[in-house]
Amino acid sequence: MDDEEAWLDALEKGELDDNGDIPKTKDPSLMTARQKALLERARTSNPVENVSVAPKEELSEEAKRKREEKNRRRKLQVCRCG
């Protein structure tokens, strides 16, 4: 299979990168330990499984009031400095 056929196959499968090229395989011996771990995790797991969603906490009235006060102070500080 020549390069053009490989490119057409990748195009049909939707495997081209952002530049329209066939993604090149990376040599693990040239990667850092972190890059190797990320690559291995990407190969072995489903990306949807890695997403963790924390349940939304209901804030008490006191917590809401404190948050609003912090936001008000932050906005005032920005106005004074800018």
N, C-alpha and C positions, 0 to 999 in steps of 0.2 A: 504494500500500500504506500503510495507516495504522499508527500506533504499536503497536496491539495485535497486528496481524498480524505485524509485524516482531519483536515480543517473542516471539510463539508460534513463529515460525520459528527464532529464536535458541535458544529452549528445546528444540525438537526436535533441533537440531544440537549442543546442549551448549555453546553459546557464551556463556552468561550468566556474569557475573563473580560474585565471592563474595557480593555483596549481592543477586543475582538481577536485576540490571539488564543492559541491553545495553551492552557496553563501548563507550566513546566513542573516536573517533579523535583522536589527539593532533596538534596543529599543530606540525610540525617547526621552524617559525620561532620558536616560543616555547621550544624545548628547548635545553639546553646541548650542547656538542659531544660530551660523553661520552654523554648520553642519545640523541643522534642515532646515534652509533656502535653503541650497544647495540641500538637499534631496528633498524638496518640489518642487523646481524649476526643478529638473531633472525629477520628476514624471509628472509634468503638462505641460512641454513644449517640443517642438521638438528641438533637439540639433542643427539642421541646422538653425533654426530661430534665435538662440542666437549669431551666428557669424556675426559680422559686418565688412565689408570690406570697408576701406576708399579708395576713388578714388586716383589713383596715380597722384601726382602733378608733373608737368613739372617744372624743375628748370631753372631759368634764368642763363645766362652765368656767371653773378657775383656770384650767389649762388653756382654754380658748381666750380668756381675758389676758393671760400672760403672753400668749403668742401675738395677739393684736398689739399689746403694749411694746413688745420687742420690735415688731414691724414698724410701728409708729416712730420709735426711737431711731431705728436704722434709717428710715426715710428722712428724718430731721437731720441726722448726721451727714447724709449725702448732700442735702441741700446746703448745709453750712460749709462743707469742704469744696464743693464744686463751684 
